[in-house]
């Protein structure tokens, strides 16, 4: 009985440190101002926002591996986070409301 409990606790602790299954590891390609986004329709997390919302935000272009290819995602940069090209980050490509965070 105690071995089963120990295995459950260890599994729970290991799962607690892992990112959610929808998060993907990516690398920062660029940090840009909203004014630099020429065509918001090309960026899923930008398309539904007003021009003022886009311009008032800093954005991060993140490269995420998807099979043999790398897809680029543009996501909002949280105010409390500083990243630069080459940094490893976690994003949720399917949900723009989930904030970007460091992978380290």
C-alpha positions in Angstrom: 0.0 0.0 0.0 2.8 2.5 0.9 4.6 1.7 -2.4 1.5 2.7 -4.4 1.1 5.9 -2.4 4.8 6.8 -2.9 4.4 6.2 -6.7 1.3 8.4 -6.7 3.0 11.2 -4.9 6.1 11.0 -7.2 3.9 11.0 -10.3 2.0 14.0 -9.0 5.2 15.9 -8.2 6.6 15.2 -11.7 3.3 16.2 -13.4 3.2 19.4 -11.4 6.5 20.6 -13.0 5.6 19.7 -16.5 3.8 22.3 -18.6 0.2 21.6 -19.6 -0.1 19.4 -22.6 -1.3 22.3 -24.8 1.8 24.3 -24.2 4.6 24.1 -26.7 8.3 24.9 -26.4 9.4 27.6 -28.7 12.3 30.1 -29.3 11.9 33.8 -29.4 12.6 35.0 -33.0 11.9 38.7 -32.4 10.3 41.2 -30.0 8.3 43.9 -31.9 6.1 46.9 -31.3 2.5 46.6 -32.4 3.0 49.3 -35.0 5.3 46.9 -36.9 2.5 44.4 -37.5 1.4 45.3 -41.1 -1.3 42.7 -41.6 -3.1 41.7 -38.4 -5.1 39.0 -40.2 -1.9 37.0 -40.7 -1.5 36.6 -36.9 -4.1 34.5 -35.1 -3.6 36.3 -31.7 -3.7 39.7 -33.3 -6.5 39.4 -35.8 -9.4 40.0 -33.5 -7.9 43.1 -31.8 -8.4 46.8 -32.6 -5.6 48.8 -34.2 -5.2 50.7 -30.9 -4.9 47.5 -28.9 -2.3 46.1 -31.3 -0.3 49.3 -31.3 -0.3 49.6 -27.5 1.2 46.2 -27.0 4.6 44.6 -27.5 4.6 41.3 -29.3 6.9 38.3 -29.5 7.4 36.2 -32.6 8.0 32.6 -31.4 9.1 29.7 -33.6 7.5 26.4 -32.5 8.4 23.0 -34.0 5.5 21.2 -35.5 6.8 17.9 -37.0 9.5 18.6 -39.5 8.5 22.2 -39.8 8.7 25.3 -37.7 5.6 27.5 -37.4 5.8 31.1 -36.3 3.3 32.5 -33.7 2.9 36.1 -32.7 1.9 36.4 -29.0 1.5 39.3 -26.6 4.5 40.0 -24.4 3.4 40.3 -20.7 4.6 43.5 -19.0 6.4 41.7 -16.3 8.4 39.5 -18.7 11.6 40.4 -20.5 12.7 38.2 -23.4 15.2 38.5 -26.3 15.8 36.5 -29.4 17.0 33.0 -28.7 15.2 32.7 -25.3 13.2 29.5 -24.8 9.6 30.1 -24.0 6.3 28.2 -23.6 3.2 29.2 -25.5 -0.2 27.7 -26.1 -0.7 28.1 -29.8 -4.4 27.2 -29.6 -5.3 29.8 -26.9 -4.1 33.4 -27.2 -5.4 34.2 -23.7 -2.7 32.0 -22.1 0.3 34.2 -21.4 3.8 33.5 -22.7 6.2 32.3 -20.1 9.9 31.3 -19.8 10.7 27.7 -20.3 13.8 27.8 -18.0 
